[in-house]
Amino acid sequence: MQKLEVFGANKLKGQINISGSKNASLPILAATLLTDKKVFLNNLPKVKDIETMINLLQSLGSKTKFEKKKLIIDNSNQEKKFASYSLVKTMRAGILVLGPLLAKFGSAKVSLPGGCAIGTRPVDLHLKALSKLGVKYKIIQGYVHATAPKGLIGSKIRFSKISVGATENLIIAASLAKGNTILSNCAIEPEIKDLVNFLNKAGCNLKWVAKRSIKIIGVKKINEITYPIMFDRIEAGTYLVAAAATEGNLKIKNVVPSIIQTEIDTLKKIGAKIDTKKDQIHIIGNKKIKSMNIKTAPYPGFPTDLQAQIMVLLCKGNKRSLIQEDIFENRFMHVAELNRMGAQISTHGNKAIIEGNVNFASAELMATDLRASVSLILAALTAKGKSVINRIYHLDRGYENIEKKLKKVGAKIKRIN
């Protein structure tokens, strides 16, 4: 089992190029199942979740190959409709193949998904919404058996709560449904906008008609397309926090600053100095970090995927801070490990109270999920001495070349077997 050794107390300095977005790539990869034509995707990140999704597409009959940094997907002979547990168990995005398979074939058998153990992520929102497009389904031994006897038929659907995955699945499915679909109370994360952009460029007909409502006019087929995936805003946010926590001086490149304005504003309030240009952010960390109260919320609110990272920074704040986690109910698993490093954090339901003025001490640590694992790296980067982080396979699901990128800006970090 691989681990990371981190020798802390270095200020990060230099430039980091941000990779393509994992969370934008996954639904776009699923959406490629809609077409028999070739799809060319640029800027895919080299992370485990993407590898798993490509394996899932291959198991369904897609032919894929990388040429330089471009993935070519050929679905001309794609005719399988079964997504097995062995491929879907490690990531929740596996359920996203359900919508396109139903749209294309009128039936599918897809395993219930896995992923990080950060709370219940029920697929009932996906299934209830799909049933309004004419889908009938049963869950048998952990598999969704779904059919659309008359094909998918457009409908008006309002999600009972905002869900990124359900919004993505329905957008993809409704793109080939007969007639018109209006989805309301949608998630509007930038990754969803990227999916919509991809589908429109491929010949679909989707239009936002209100802030959280989208109208989809079904089409019969979609075209060959070349598409560049957007930047990874969570990776960008993670390195911004790393600079703030280590009193660093970093240029974060290949980004669209306006997309992460909430995160930039939050870091400015905490004390970091930040300048933005068209495709880069320059951040200088401040020795004095201000405390703050933060609530996670659907976009454009503060992202749940940056909650663990910002908590590390708030441990160094001048007073007590509070984080309220309003997206996932089991997302404080990093707290126990941060407390082992000297943090003073107590949790009460969905709230974490963080005492400030902490100097982290190095320790041996255990990663519990993707974002928790990166928060431990951030804490270790500020601690004197050597920390060891175990179970880093979580990290490899969502961060491309993290040690290489950190080493390049002055971190002492290495992977050991």
TORMI-35820 format. One record per residue (C-alpha): x, y, z; residue in one letter. Coordinates in nm, 4 decimals. Example, Ala and Ser with C-alpha at 12.3 -4.5 7.8 and 13.67 -1.06 7.14 Angstrom:
REM residues 2
east  north  up  aa
1.2300  -0.4500  0.7800  a .
1.3670  -0.1060  0.7140  s .
//
This chain:
REM residues 417
east  north  up  aa
0.0000  0.0000  0.0000  m .
0.1398  0.3396  -0.0992  q .
0.1839  0.6279  0.1451  k .
0.2996  0.9878  0.1284  l .
0.5799  1.1328  0.3393  e .
0.5479  1.5079  0.3909  v .
0.8197  1.7203  0.5520  f .
0.6526  2.0422  0.6538  g .
0.7076  2.4105  0.7285  a .
0.8096  2.5245  0.3773  n .
0.6490  2.8238  0.2067  k .
0.5169  2.7230  -0.1352  l .
0.6436  2.9445  -0.4148  k .
0.6084  2.9270  -0.7940  g .
0.3423  2.8319  -1.0433  q .
0.0949  2.5420  -1.0679  i .
-0.0930  2.4455  -1.3840  n .
-0.4436  2.3208  -1.3091  i .
-0.5628  1.9996  -1.4769  s .
-0.8957  1.9308  -1.6442  g .
-1.1954  1.8808  -1.4185  s .
-1.2686  1.5305  -1.2901  k .
-1.6264  1.6300  -1.2040  n .
-1.6883  1.7727  -1.5533  a .
-1.5197  1.4821  -1.7343  s .
-1.7294  1.2058  -1.5742  l .
-2.0776  1.3155  -1.6964  p .
-1.9359  1.4119  -2.0373  i .
-1.7800  1.0642  -2.0696  l .
-2.1187  0.9121  -1.9800  a .
-2.2915  1.1388  -2.2349  a .
-2.0674  1.0105  -2.5166  t .
-2.2789  0.6907  -2.5038  l .
-2.5591  0.8856  -2.6773  l .
-2.3771  0.8915  -3.0106  t .
-2.2504  0.6339  -3.2603  d .
-2.0095  0.8946  -3.3993  k .
-1.6545  0.9579  -3.2772  k .
-1.5929  1.1907  -2.9837  v .
-1.2560  1.3589  -2.9221  f .
-1.1997  1.4877  -2.5664  l .
-0.9110  1.7166  -2.4698  n .
-0.7859  1.8087  -2.1214  n .
-0.9035  1.4938  -1.9389  l .
-0.7205  1.4634  -1.6045  p .
-0.5134  1.1488  -1.5446  k .
-0.6867  1.0351  -1.2252  v .
-0.8299  0.7025  -1.1086  k .
-1.1999  0.7976  -1.1410  d .
-1.1493  0.8852  -1.5091  i .
-0.9668  0.5568  -1.5691  e .
-1.2581  0.3728  -1.4024  t .
-1.5175  0.5544  -1.6160  m .
-1.3218  0.4763  -1.9354  i .
-1.3083  0.1081  -1.8267  n .
-1.6850  0.1211  -1.7708  l .
-1.7395  0.2591  -2.1238  l .
-1.5136  -0.0145  -2.2655  q .
-1.7144  -0.2803  -2.0778  s .
-2.0261  -0.1429  -2.2541  l .
-1.8581  -0.1826  -2.5946  g .
-1.7028  0.1620  -2.6510  s .
-1.3636  0.1637  -2.8218  k .
-1.1265  0.4164  -2.6674  t .
-0.7696  0.5237  -2.7308  k .
-0.5432  0.8092  -2.6262  f .
-0.3534  1.0017  -2.8930  e .
-0.1159  1.2438  -2.7250  k .
-0.3446  1.4089  -2.4653  k .
-0.6675  1.3492  -2.6565  k .
-0.9093  1.0643  -2.5825  l .
-1.0889  0.9252  -2.8891  i .
-1.4149  0.7387  -2.8184  i .
-1.5780  0.5303  -3.0917  d .
-1.9265  0.3960  -3.0111  n .
-2.0097  0.2582  -3.3572  s .
-2.0283  -0.0956  -3.2109  n .
-2.1432  -0.0055  -2.8587  q .
-2.4439  -0.2259  -2.7813  e .
-2.4115  -0.3555  -2.4242  k .
-2.6501  -0.2301  -2.1558  k .
-2.5038  -0.3825  -1.8378  f .
-2.2832  -0.1793  -1.5964  a .
-2.1338  -0.4189  -1.3441  s .
-2.0790  -0.3636  -0.9713  y .
-1.7060  -0.4342  -1.0091  s .
-1.6692  -0.1127  -1.2115  l .
-1.9310  0.1091  -1.0446  v .
-1.8445  0.0230  -0.6813  k .
-1.5538  0.2693  -0.6495  t .
-1.7265  0.5821  -0.7800  m .
-2.0739  0.7265  -0.7573  r .
-2.0549  0.8693  -1.1133  a .
-2.1079  0.5170  -1.2517  g .
-2.4845  0.5700  -1.2195  i .
-2.4561  0.8382  -1.4910  l .
-2.4512  0.5719  -1.7639  v .
-2.8144  0.4845  -1.6777  l .
-2.9648  0.7913  -1.8505  g .
-2.7809  0.7574  -2.1846  p .
-2.8316  0.3771  -2.2025  l .
-3.2079  0.4216  -2.1506  l .
-3.2158  0.7029  -2.4082  a .
-3.0288  0.4921  -2.6634  k .
-3.1658  0.1403  -2.6065  f .
-3.4802  0.1761  -2.3952  g .
-3.3419  -0.0541  -2.1252  s .
-3.0394  -0.0920  -1.8960  a .
-2.9107  -0.2814  -1.5932  k .
-2.6775  -0.0681  -1.3813  v .
-2.5235  -0.1381  -1.0414  s .
-2.5996  0.0978  -0.7548  l .
-2.2883  0.3171  -0.7113  p .
-2.0085  0.3450  -0.4536  g .
-1.7470  0.6204  -0.4000  g .
-1.6331  0.8056  -0.0884  c .
-1.8145  0.7184  0.2343  a .
-1.9161  1.0779  0.3031  i .
-2.2881  1.0328  0.3401  g .
-2.5921  0.8823  0.1735  t .
-2.6178  0.9801  -0.1896  r .
-2.9478  0.8217  -0.2821  p .
-3.0188  0.7445  -0.6458  v .
-3.3923  0.7741  -0.5780  d .
-3.3843  1.1326  -0.7128  l .
-3.2431  0.9982  -1.0421  h .
-3.4975  0.7145  -1.0590  l .
-3.8051  0.9219  -0.9666  k .
-3.7150  1.1793  -1.2319  a .
-3.6437  0.9121  -1.4973  l .
-3.9812  0.7508  -1.4217  s .
-4.1427  1.0801  -1.5312  k .
-3.9776  1.0288  -1.8713  l .
-4.1554  0.6905  -1.8961  g .
-3.9007  0.4633  -1.7261  v .
-4.0134  0.1643  -1.5201  k .
-3.7581  0.0218  -1.2790  y .
-3.6948  -0.2348  -1.0064  k .
-3.3951  -0.2698  -0.7776  i .
-3.2875  -0.6355  -0.7528  i .
-2.9762  -0.7488  -0.5631  q .
-2.8069  -0.4083  -0.5846  g .
-2.8847  -0.3495  -0.9535  y .
-3.1262  -0.1053  -1.1147  v .
-3.3246  -0.2927  -1.3835  h .
-3.4820  -0.0164  -1.5931  a .
-3.6893  -0.0144  -1.9107  t .
-3.8686  0.2526  -2.1128  a .
-4.1337  0.0494  -2.2988  p .
-4.2319  0.3421  -2.5264  k .
-3.8918  0.5091  -2.5293  g .
-3.8166  0.8236  -2.3274  l .
-4.0894  1.0870  -2.3535  i .
-4.0316  1.4517  -2.2555  g .
-4.1955  1.5827  -1.9387  s .
-4.1902  1.8619  -1.6813  k .
-3.9801  1.7548  -1.3835  i .
-3.9033  1.9446  -1.0649  r .
-3.6314  1.7940  -0.8453  f .
-3.7394  1.7729  -0.4794  s .
-3.3868  1.8801  -0.3800  k .
-3.0862  2.0110  -0.5679  i .
-2.8721  1.7180  -0.6837  s .
-2.5714  1.7403  -0.9139  v .
-2.5849  1.3739  -1.0219  g .
-2.9610  1.3630  -1.0821  a .
-2.9460  1.6879  -1.2825  t .
-2.6666  1.5417  -1.5001  e .
-2.8399  1.2072  -1.5553  n .
-3.1671  1.3720  -1.6588  l .
-3.0014  1.6285  -1.8861  i .
-2.8225  1.3469  -2.0703  i .
-3.1308  1.1196  -2.0905  a .
-3.3710  1.3951  -2.2009  a .
-3.1395  1.5027  -2.4858  s .
-3.2682  1.2076  -2.6938  l .
-3.6214  1.1897  -2.5463  a .
-3.9233  1.2482  -2.7700  k .
-4.0610  1.6003  -2.7337  g .
-3.9700  1.8641  -2.4786  n .
-3.8448  1.8306  -2.1201  t .
-3.8254  2.1092  -1.8642  i .
-3.6122  2.0384  -1.5580  l .
-3.6432  2.2760  -1.2635  s .
-3.4658  2.3125  -0.9271  n .
-3.1528  2.1939  -1.1108  c .
-2.7976  2.2033  -0.9789  a .
-2.6057  2.4725  -1.1719  i .
-2.2450  2.3787  -1.0933  e .
-1.9971  2.4910  -1.3637  p .
-1.9418  2.1213  -1.4472  e .
-2.3131  2.0944  -1.5385  i .
-2.2819  2.4036  -1.7596  k .
-1.9827  2.2284  -1.9247  d .
-2.1964  1.9171  -1.9888  l .
-2.4732  2.1314  -2.1438  v .
-2.2159  2.3121  -2.3580  n .
-2.0753  1.9753  -2.4752  f .
-2.4216  1.8421  -2.5666  l .
-2.5194  2.1604  -2.7533  n .
-2.1952  2.1542  -2.9532  k .
-2.2734  1.7901  -3.0415  a .
-2.6100  1.8940  -3.1894  g .
-2.8470  1.8672  -2.8909  c .
-3.0931  2.1436  -2.8076  n .
-3.0676  2.2624  -2.4462  l .
-3.1375  2.6110  -2.3163  k .
-3.1385  2.7588  -1.9648  w .
-3.4769  2.9308  -1.9239  v .
-3.4291  3.0460  -1.5625  a .
-3.1490  3.0317  -1.3047  k .
-3.2229  2.6679  -1.2104  r .
-3.4457  2.5604  -1.5027  s .
-3.3433  2.4120  -1.8363  i .
-3.5513  2.3308  -2.1442  k .
-3.4395  2.0297  -2.3504  i .
-3.5854  1.9672  -2.6962  i .
-3.5134  1.6040  -2.7798  g .
-3.3115  1.5266  -3.0936  v .
-3.2835  1.1970  -3.2855  k .
-2.9035  1.1763  -3.3017  k .
-2.5914  1.3682  -3.2089  i .
-2.2822  1.4479  -3.4117  n .
-1.9092  1.3889  -3.4052  e .
-1.7464  1.6417  -3.1710  i .
-1.4101  1.7596  -3.0415  t .
-1.4390  1.9170  -2.6966  y .
-1.1993  2.0589  -2.4332  p .
-1.2930  1.9806  -2.0694  i .
-1.3012  2.2805  -1.8301  m .
-1.0424  2.3304  -1.5526  f .
-1.0756  2.1581  -1.2139  d .
-1.2049  2.4272  -0.9772  r .
-1.1610  2.2066  -0.6684  i .
-0.7979  2.1394  -0.7546  e .
-0.7482  2.5152  -0.8066  a .
-0.9162  2.5891  -0.4717  g .
-0.7008  2.3282  -0.2971  t .
-0.3759  2.4911  -0.4153  y .
-0.5071  2.8382  -0.3260  l .
-0.5669  2.7144  0.0299  v .
-0.2199  2.5517  0.0303  a .
-0.0636  2.8902  -0.0521  a .
-0.2680  3.0666  0.2182  a .
-0.1830  2.8019  0.4821  a .
0.1940  2.8035  0.4143  t .
0.2284  3.1845  0.3734  e .
0.3167  3.0961  0.0152  g .
0.3306  3.2890  -0.3102  n .
0.1685  3.0952  -0.5957  l .
0.0453  3.1616  -0.9465  k .
-0.2409  2.9262  -1.0301  i .
-0.2663  2.8931  -1.4110  k .
-0.5203  2.7525  -1.6641  n .
-0.8239  2.8738  -1.4673  v .
-1.1258  3.1028  -1.5130  v .
-1.1186  3.3111  -1.1921  p .
-1.4845  3.4215  -1.2168  s .
-1.5959  3.0560  -1.1793  i .
-1.4379  3.0364  -0.8317  i .
-1.5241  3.3874  -0.7134  q .
-1.6820  3.2599  -0.3884  t .
-1.3592  3.0781  -0.2951  e .
-1.1447  3.3810  -0.3877  i .
-1.3656  3.6153  -0.1807  d .
-1.3514  3.3751  0.1165  t .
-0.9702  3.3552  0.1064  l .
-0.9452  3.7352  0.0807  k .
-1.1635  3.7714  0.3945  k .
-0.9388  3.5224  0.5760  i .
-0.6404  3.7437  0.4914  g .
-0.4791  3.6253  0.1659  a .
-0.3748  3.8789  -0.0971  k .
-0.5157  3.7763  -0.4372  i .
-0.4895  3.9243  -0.7876  d .
-0.6624  3.7740  -1.0901  t .
-0.5957  3.7884  -1.4637  k .
-0.7832  3.6288  -1.7529  k .
-0.6567  3.2744  -1.6920  d .
-0.4546  3.2948  -1.3706  q .
-0.4780  3.3734  -0.9988  i .
-0.1852  3.5089  -0.7990  h .
-0.2119  3.4459  -0.4236  i .
0.0175  3.5522  -0.1391  i .
-0.0557  3.4009  0.2022  g .
-0.0659  3.6197  0.5117  n .
0.0962  3.5364  0.8450  k .
-0.2192  3.6635  1.0187  k .
-0.5182  3.4456  0.9312  i .
-0.8636  3.5718  1.0306  k .
-1.1307  3.3427  1.1686  s .
-1.4566  3.3051  0.9790  m .
-1.7905  3.1230  0.9740  n .
-1.8580  2.9226  0.6545  i .
-2.1586  2.7251  0.5285  k .
-2.1264  2.4815  0.2392  t .
-2.3970  2.5217  -0.0245  a .
-2.4795  2.4291  -0.3837  p .
-2.3016  2.6449  -0.6436  y .
-2.2467  2.9411  -0.6345  p .
-2.2097  2.8859  -0.2585  g .
-1.8957  2.7588  -0.0862  f .
-1.8262  2.4046  -0.2189  p .
-1.8477  2.1020  0.0082  t .
-1.5452  1.9644  -0.1809  d .
-1.3289  2.2433  -0.0282  l .
-1.4658  2.2183  0.3248  q .
-1.1880  1.9916  0.4604  a .
-0.9166  2.2096  0.3051  q .
-1.0524  2.5413  0.4387  i .
-1.0859  2.3816  0.7845  m .
-0.7074  2.3355  0.7931  v .
-0.6636  2.7075  0.7241  l .
-0.9194  2.8103  0.9885  l .
-0.7258  2.6094  1.2508  c .
-0.4611  2.8808  1.2084  k .
-0.7131  3.1654  1.2408  g .
-0.6869  3.4293  1.5134  n .
-1.0120  3.3229  1.6880  k .
-1.2797  3.0544  1.6876  r .
-1.4405  2.9655  1.3498  s .
-1.7431  2.7593  1.2562  l .
-1.8137  2.5431  0.9504  i .
-2.1667  2.4242  0.8766  q .
-2.1757  2.1307  0.6323  e .
-2.5101  2.1494  0.4505  d .
-2.4468  1.9067  0.1609  i .
-2.3252  1.5731  0.3048  f .
-2.4036  1.4511  0.6548  e .
-2.0857  1.2489  0.7113  n .
-1.8169  1.4820  0.5899  r .
-1.6132  1.5528  0.9041  f .
-1.4075  1.2331  0.9006  m .
-1.0858  1.4373  0.8661  h .
-1.1517  1.6066  1.2034  v .
-1.0151  1.3189  1.4158  a .
-0.6920  1.3113  1.2124  e .
-0.6474  1.6910  1.2280  l .
-0.7019  1.6751  1.6063  n .
-0.4222  1.4182  1.6263  r .
-0.1991  1.6855  1.4728  m .
-0.2918  1.9357  1.7433  g .
-0.6099  2.0920  1.6049  a .
-0.8929  2.1671  1.8469  q .
-1.2075  2.0908  1.6510  i .
-1.5355  1.9666  1.7962  s .
-1.8309  1.8535  1.5867  t .
-2.2000  1.8877  1.6725  h .
-2.4208  1.7345  1.4030  g .
-2.3457  1.9222  1.0812  n .
-2.1378  2.1928  1.2556  k .
-1.7654  2.1956  1.3316  a .
-1.6320  2.4438  1.5875  i .
-1.2661  2.5221  1.5202  i .
-1.0463  2.6854  1.7830  e .
-0.7794  2.9032  1.6212  g .
-0.4074  2.9708  1.6754  n .
-0.3018  2.6097  1.6146  v .
0.0473  2.5057  1.5094  n .
0.0124  2.1607  1.3577  f .
0.2462  1.8836  1.4788  a .
0.3655  1.6133  1.2393  s .
0.2045  1.2687  1.2781  a .
0.1189  0.9409  1.1068  e .
-0.2245  0.9822  0.9505  l .
-0.5001  0.7874  0.7763  m .
-0.6938  0.9250  0.4777  a .
-1.0672  0.8473  0.4806  t .
-1.1887  1.0025  0.1543  d .
-1.0677  1.2092  -0.1411  l .
-1.0917  1.5620  0.0031  r .
-1.0034  1.4522  0.3573  a .
-0.6784  1.3051  0.2276  s .
-0.5728  1.6324  0.0650  v .
-0.6588  1.8277  0.3826  s .
-0.4082  1.6100  0.5712  l .
-0.1407  1.7008  0.3157  i .
-0.2167  2.0721  0.3671  l .
-0.1880  2.0377  0.7457  a .
0.1345  1.8354  0.7089  a .
0.2829  2.1048  0.4816  l .
0.2570  2.3541  0.7706  t .
0.3847  2.1162  1.0451  a .
0.7506  2.0864  1.1426  k .
0.8970  1.7383  1.0872  g .
0.7772  1.4356  0.8931  k .
0.4145  1.3305  0.8564  s .
0.3091  1.0044  0.6913  v .
-0.0294  0.9782  0.5181  i .
-0.1680  0.6266  0.4634  n .
-0.4410  0.5050  0.2249  r .
-0.3631  0.7633  -0.0414  i .
-0.5512  0.5690  -0.3093  y .
-0.8359  0.8097  -0.2220  h .
-0.6140  1.0971  -0.3342  l .
-0.5384  0.9381  -0.6702  d .
-0.9107  0.9299  -0.7520  r .
-0.9190  1.3076  -0.7982  g .
-0.5778  1.4813  -0.8009  y .
-0.3438  1.4519  -1.0988  e .
0.0299  1.4372  -1.0129  n .
-0.0214  1.6051  -0.6758  i .
0.3261  1.5304  -0.5399  e .
0.4939  1.6457  -0.8628  k .
0.2980  1.9704  -0.8621  k .
0.3738  2.0377  -0.4943  l .
0.7425  1.9451  -0.5286  k .
0.7751  2.1922  -0.8149  k .
0.6700  2.4774  -0.5815  v .
0.8977  2.3796  -0.2922  g .
0.7122  2.1145  -0.0924  a .
0.9123  1.8241  0.0456  k .
0.6858  1.5329  -0.0334  i .
0.7412  1.1809  -0.1638  k .
0.5434  0.8672  -0.2363  r .
0.6659  0.5447  -0.0798  i .
0.5537  0.1846  -0.1337  n .
//
